[in-house]
Each structure stands twice: as structure tokens, then as C-alpha cells.
Amino acid sequence: MISQASPHRRGLALVLLSFTAGTMDAIAFLALGDVFTSAMSGNTILFGLALGQGHLAAASRSMAAFAGYVFGVAGAAVTLKAPDRGIRRTLELELLLLAAFAGWWMVRAGGANDGVSHPYGLIILSAIAMGLQGALGRAIGVSGIPTIVITSTLTAIVGGLAERALAREKPLVLAARRQQIAAFAAYLVSAIIAGIAVWSGWLAVMPFVPLAAVLVLWMGLQFGVVQLEPD
């Protein structure tokens, strides 16, 4: 059985996962041809726009991301069969994929900031990793913080705050809401940092570092599956 973790440790892990997803989306959009590899809502829109405008190359990149993400989610169904070991194995597999992504990036992009000429392999690697993370967030089952679908997190933040403000309930910001705000902020900050680091050849290492920290948190501090306190 997965042991319970403190809200602080659980919240830290969720923030780190959000940072990983944010940097991966930023890298994909900036350097892999205007595509998202974790935000499938945005990727679906980009795919539809590309098809509507007859930009088949752009559409094929979005399709590669979509296919990779689906494969990652499906693969996680296998790795997550065992509740305790499954989460660790999924984290390790995602970490391996991000390490391969970073290594490939360093070889193919050579540190240049003008993207990669043939990005499909990198897109697919990234999308598989994000599919694994999406399934991992679902397995963890923490309400309102999926780590990759930030729109729903923002909706939960604003909706919860508005409801409590109208009801004049105090405190206005509960612990659950603070964790949601932290996850949203991590996603935003990761994009800002990626926008600055795009000039560096080490850009692709950014998603690897926070995910490695989550794995260490899992192994060393017994990170587990618990629910946030109710609103």
C-alpha cells in the first residue's frame, strides 16, 4: 500500500510535475514547430488550424504529438498496474524518455536556437513522456491539480475563490487552493524561464531536472496517494 505523504511533500511534487509539463510545452512550441506535447487541447486547435489552412507539415507535427501522447497514456496503463511500484516505474520511464530527449536535442540542435530541422522524433519522445505524466497525475488522483491540464486548475482556483468570497467564508484561500495556485504558477514560470533559456543549448535539460526531483521525493520520502482537504 502507498503510504500517505504530508501535504507539503505532495504539493511540492505536484509543483515540480507542473514545471516539467510547462517547460516541455514551451520547448516544443519554440523549437519543434509550433506544437504542444502535453497540452492536447491546444495541440488539437493547432492541428485543426493547420488543416484548415492547408499547412500539412504543421498538421503532421501536431498529429505526431497526439499519437505520442496517446501511446504514453496507454503505456502507463501497463506500468501503473501495481499501485506502489507502478508510480515509481512510470516516473522512471518518463525520466528515461526525457533524458533521451535531452541527449537527442543536444546532438541534433547543437545548441542552436533556430529549432530542429527534422523534429518528429523529438516531438514523439516528448509527447510519450507527457502522456505518461498525464496518466500518472490521474493515478495520483489529487483533486484539481492534474499538472498538465492547467485550464482546469485555473478554473478550480477562480471558481473556488469566487464562491468563498461570495459566501464570505474565511479563510479565503484554503490549503488545497494554495497548492493549485502553486501548480499554476510553476507552469507559468517554467514558460518564462524556457523563453529565456531558448538561447542556451541546455534548454532540453529543464524538464529532466524537476522530474528527477519528484523521483527522489518518491523514493526518499515515501510520496503517496492522498486527497487534498475538501473545500
C-alpha positions as CSV (number, residue, x, y, z in Angstrom):
1,M,0.0,0.0,0.0
2,I,1.2,3.5,-0.8
3,S,1.9,5.4,2.4
4,Q,0.5,8.8,3.0
5,A,2.7,11.9,2.4
6,S,2.5,15.2,4.1
7,P,0.6,18.0,2.2
8,H,3.8,19.9,1.9
9,R,5.6,17.0,0.1
10,R,2.6,16.2,-2.0
11,G,2.3,19.8,-3.0
12,L,6.0,20.1,-3.9
13,A,5.8,17.0,-6.1
14,L,2.8,18.5,-8.0
15,V,4.5,21.8,-8.5
16,L,7.6,20.0,-9.9
17,L,5.4,18.0,-12.3
18,S,3.7,21.2,-13.4
19,F,7.1,22.8,-14.1
20,T,8.1,19.8,-16.1
21,A,5.0,20.0,-18.3
22,G,5.3,23.7,-18.7
23,T,8.9,23.6,-19.9
24,M,8.1,20.7,-22.3
25,D,5.3,22.6,-23.9
26,A,7.4,25.7,-24.2
27,I,10.3,23.8,-25.8
28,A,8.0,22.1,-28.2
29,F,6.3,25.3,-29.3
30,L,9.5,27.4,-29.5
31,A,11.8,24.9,-31.2
32,L,9.8,21.9,-32.6
33,G,7.5,23.7,-34.9
34,D,4.6,25.4,-33.1
35,V,3.3,22.3,-31.4
36,F,2.3,21.3,-27.8
37,T,3.2,17.9,-26.4
38,S,1.4,18.0,-23.1
39,A,-1.5,20.4,-23.7
40,M,-3.6,18.4,-26.1
41,S,-6.4,21.0,-26.1
42,G,-4.0,23.5,-27.7
43,N,-2.5,20.9,-29.9
44,T,-5.9,19.9,-31.2
45,I,-6.6,23.5,-32.1
46,L,-3.2,23.9,-33.8
47,F,-3.9,20.7,-35.8
48,G,-7.3,22.0,-36.9
49,L,-5.9,25.3,-37.9
50,A,-3.1,23.7,-39.9
51,L,-5.5,21.5,-41.8
52,G,-7.9,24.4,-42.4
53,Q,-5.1,26.5,-43.9
54,G,-3.6,23.6,-45.8
55,H,-0.4,23.5,-43.9
56,L,0.2,19.8,-44.0
57,A,3.7,19.9,-42.4
58,A,2.3,21.7,-39.4
59,A,-0.6,19.3,-39.2
60,S,1.7,16.3,-39.3
61,R,3.7,17.7,-36.3
62,S,0.5,18.0,-34.3
63,M,-0.5,14.5,-35.3
64,A,2.9,13.2,-34.2
65,A,2.4,14.9,-30.8
66,F,-1.1,13.5,-30.5
67,A,0.0,10.0,-31.4
68,G,2.9,10.1,-28.9
69,Y,0.7,11.3,-26.1
70,V,-1.9,8.6,-26.7
71,F,0.9,6.0,-26.7
72,G,2.2,7.3,-23.4
73,V,-1.2,7.2,-21.7
74,A,-1.8,3.7,-23.0
75,G,1.7,2.6,-21.9
76,A,1.1,4.0,-18.4
77,A,-1.8,1.6,-18.1
78,V,0.8,-1.2,-18.1
79,T,3.3,0.4,-15.7
80,L,0.7,1.6,-13.2
81,K,-0.8,-1.8,-12.6
82,A,1.0,-2.1,-9.3
83,P,-0.1,0.9,-7.1
84,D,3.2,1.4,-5.2
85,R,5.8,0.2,-7.7
86,G,3.7,1.4,-10.7
87,I,4.1,5.1,-9.9
88,R,7.8,4.7,-9.4
89,R,8.2,2.8,-12.6
90,T,6.2,5.3,-14.5
91,L,8.3,8.1,-13.1
92,E,11.5,6.3,-14.1
93,L,10.2,5.6,-17.6
94,E,9.3,9.3,-18.1
95,L,12.7,10.3,-16.7
96,L,14.4,7.9,-19.2
97,L,12.4,9.4,-22.1
98,L,13.3,13.0,-21.0
99,A,17.0,12.0,-20.8
100,A,16.8,10.6,-24.3
101,F,15.0,13.8,-25.4
102,A,17.7,16.0,-23.9
103,G,20.5,13.9,-25.4
104,W,19.0,13.8,-28.8
105,W,18.3,17.6,-28.6
106,M,22.0,18.3,-27.8
107,V,23.1,16.2,-30.8
108,R,20.6,17.4,-33.3
109,A,20.1,21.0,-32.3
110,G,23.7,21.6,-31.4
111,G,22.7,24.3,-29.0
112,A,21.2,26.4,-31.8
113,N,18.1,28.5,-31.1
114,D,16.5,28.1,-34.5
115,G,14.9,24.8,-33.8
116,V,15.5,21.3,-35.2
117,S,15.2,20.6,-38.9
118,H,13.5,17.2,-38.5
119,P,11.7,17.3,-35.2
120,Y,9.4,14.3,-35.4
121,G,11.4,12.0,-33.2
122,L,11.8,14.7,-30.5
123,I,8.1,15.5,-30.7
124,I,7.1,11.9,-30.2
125,L,9.6,11.3,-27.4
126,S,8.3,14.4,-25.6
127,A,4.7,13.5,-26.2
128,I,5.1,10.0,-24.9
129,A,6.7,11.3,-21.7
130,M,3.8,13.8,-21.2
131,G,1.3,11.0,-21.8
132,L,2.9,9.1,-19.0
133,Q,2.8,12.1,-16.8
134,G,-0.9,12.7,-17.6
135,A,-1.7,9.2,-16.6
136,L,0.5,9.5,-13.5
137,G,-1.5,12.6,-12.4
138,R,-4.7,10.7,-12.9
139,A,-3.4,7.8,-10.8
140,I,-2.3,10.1,-8.0
141,G,-5.8,11.4,-8.0
142,V,-5.3,14.7,-6.3
143,S,-8.4,16.9,-7.0
144,G,-7.9,20.0,-9.1
145,I,-4.2,19.6,-9.9
146,P,-3.7,17.4,-13.0
147,T,-0.2,19.0,-13.7
148,I,-0.7,19.2,-17.4
149,V,-4.3,20.5,-18.0
150,I,-3.7,23.9,-16.5
151,T,-7.0,25.3,-17.7
152,S,-8.9,23.1,-15.3
153,T,-6.6,24.1,-12.5
154,L,-7.2,27.8,-13.2
155,T,-11.0,27.2,-13.3
156,A,-10.8,25.5,-9.9
157,I,-8.7,28.4,-8.5
158,V,-11.0,31.2,-9.7
159,G,-14.3,29.3,-9.1
160,G,-13.3,28.3,-5.6
161,L,-12.1,31.7,-4.6
162,A,-15.2,33.4,-6.1
163,E,-17.6,31.0,-4.3
164,R,-15.9,31.5,-0.9
165,A,-15.8,35.3,-1.5
166,L,-19.5,35.5,-2.3
167,A,-20.3,33.3,0.8
168,R,-17.9,35.5,2.9
169,E,-16.2,32.4,4.1
170,K,-12.8,32.6,5.8
171,P,-10.0,31.9,5.2
172,L,-10.5,32.8,1.6
173,V,-7.6,30.6,0.4
174,L,-7.5,27.1,1.7
175,A,-4.6,24.7,1.6
176,A,-6.0,23.0,-1.4
177,R,-6.3,26.3,-3.3
178,R,-2.7,27.3,-2.4
179,Q,-1.5,24.0,-3.9
180,Q,-3.5,24.7,-7.1
181,I,-2.1,28.3,-7.3
182,A,1.5,27.0,-6.8
183,A,1.0,24.4,-9.6
184,F,-0.4,27.1,-12.0
185,A,2.4,29.5,-11.1
186,A,5.0,26.7,-11.7
187,Y,3.6,26.1,-15.2
188,L,3.7,29.8,-16.0
189,V,7.2,30.4,-14.6
190,S,8.5,27.4,-16.5
191,A,7.4,29.0,-19.7
192,I,9.1,32.3,-18.8
193,I,12.4,30.5,-18.0
194,A,12.2,28.5,-21.2
195,G,11.7,31.6,-23.2
196,I,15.0,32.9,-21.7
197,A,16.8,29.6,-21.9
198,V,15.9,29.0,-25.6
199,W,19.2,30.8,-26.4
200,S,21.0,28.1,-24.5
201,G,21.9,24.6,-25.7
202,W,20.9,23.3,-22.2
203,L,17.2,24.1,-22.8
204,A,16.1,20.5,-23.2
205,V,17.6,19.6,-19.8
206,M,15.0,21.8,-18.0
207,P,12.1,19.2,-17.9
208,F,14.5,16.5,-16.7
209,V,15.6,18.2,-13.5
210,P,12.3,18.7,-11.7
211,L,11.1,15.2,-12.7
212,A,14.3,13.8,-11.2
213,A,13.5,15.7,-8.1
214,V,10.0,14.1,-8.0
215,L,11.5,10.6,-8.3
216,V,13.9,11.4,-5.4
217,L,11.0,12.6,-3.4
218,W,9.1,9.4,-4.1
219,M,12.0,7.1,-3.2
220,G,13.3,9.0,-0.2
221,L,10.2,10.5,1.4
222,Q,7.5,7.9,0.6
223,F,5.4,10.2,-1.5
224,G,1.9,8.7,-1.7
225,V,-1.7,9.0,-2.9
226,V,-3.9,11.1,-0.6
227,Q,-6.7,13.6,-1.2
228,L,-6.4,17.3,-0.6
229,E,-8.5,18.6,2.2
230,P,-12.1,19.4,1.0
231,D,-13.2,22.9,0.2
